[in-house]
Amino acid sequence: LGRAICLALADAGAAVTAVARGGDDLAGLAAEHHQISTHAADVTEADFFTWLGEQPVDILVNNAGGNRPQPMADVTVETLDWMMGLNVRSAYLASQAVVRSMRTREVGGSIIHITSQMGHVGSPNRTVYCMTKHALEGLAKAMAVELAAHDIRVNTVAPTFIETPMTAPMLADPAFRDFVLAKIPLARLGKPEDVAAAVVYLASPAAGMVTGTSLRVDGGWTAQ
């Protein structure tokens, strides 16, 4: 998702800084588009938030996240803390750093949290994941109300299951794949480009009156 979002924003004219822990994927992304630069960092650590607060950011996309599907009774404290730290705490602190910068520069801006359809519904073996995504949906609404006076718009993009390396192991199970497709009225999985297009819209002047909302790229899952 992050790769597709970076490329779509760069194609739309944004100067993009892609952040990840590093590796060949990050290096390859910079080589793929002249509008993209990269920064290797762990988005859960304090040094990243300090660095981010020093950047002249106009658009922030909080895309980092993870999941460890388990029955609620089996979830460990370590799993709980890891998912809360990555999915919620990092997004909050990244947003806080950027908001401070935006307010100081008086430029306004757009903040977009990548949540999930699971931020609107529940699902088996996903109590922690659903909790974290519901938290981001609530955060976006509260931020939108508080920051509107500074012309800072805050929204979410809530995808259904997208075919990515993270979802591949789950979707490789035929029974689970059938379960997912049966829940999507459009009867197909999403593509990273579907999510990227939604981000570009919310980041653009075309969404100038859109704040505090969730753009559900879910094929109709949550409409039922």
Disulfide bonds with the S-S distance in Angstrom:
none
